[in-house]
Amino acid sequence: MSRTQYIEHFAALNPRILLTLRQRAGDVAWDRQLFDEGQMKRDPFYSEFLPHLGLRYFVSIVLEQSVDTLAVVAVQRSRKQGHVEKREINLMRRLYPHYQRAYDLTMRLKGASDRSNLLENAVEWLTDGVALLRADSKIVYANDAMLSFAQRGDGIRIVGGILELAGHEARRNFDVALGAIARLGNASADAQSTDF
């Protein structure tokens, strides 16, 4: 049975979801909280969907439960393995801090990668031409507006990854701007107009 069939039909019939949605982080769930064997035989999720996968029982623990996130670790078991017992339920509780640390680390790493292009994404929305430069003046990133200006050759060019400005006044103001950035945090530095 395909994942599509689960999503289109059996997900709405899955009684485990309703149980899990009532739980908080650290709560353990298992089949006997839902049904006895007779009820499982009459339930479409247990009688139609799970047998095609060779599965019957489960034990799970919630890692995160919020308005927009549900993170769960679940162990599926076959009919032959039987219901989980107290030992397996307690083991899931003992493993919870380890699962939680792994999940937290995963989310922090995902958040860091999501933020890695945050500045570039924000700059891309601007209609002004913006280029992010390294200390040696080499361009790290240029938004579409800046690239468009440079392609027109209207006083701005990008040559070998370096921003070049036509006109003495523009070059002088650009150098002043770079100097002001180099002195950021220096209270004695004079603020100068650096538009160009």
Protein Blocks (a to p, Z undefined) as FASTA:
>chain_A
ZZklmmmmmmmmmmklmmmmmpcehiacdfklmpcfklmmmpmklmmmmmmnopabdcdd
dfbdcfkbccdddddddfklopadfklmmmmmmmmmmmmmmmmmmmmmmmmmmmmmmmmm
mmmmpmbdcddddfkopafbdcfklmmmmmnonopaceehiacdehjklmmmmmmmmmmm
mmgoiakbccddfbZZ
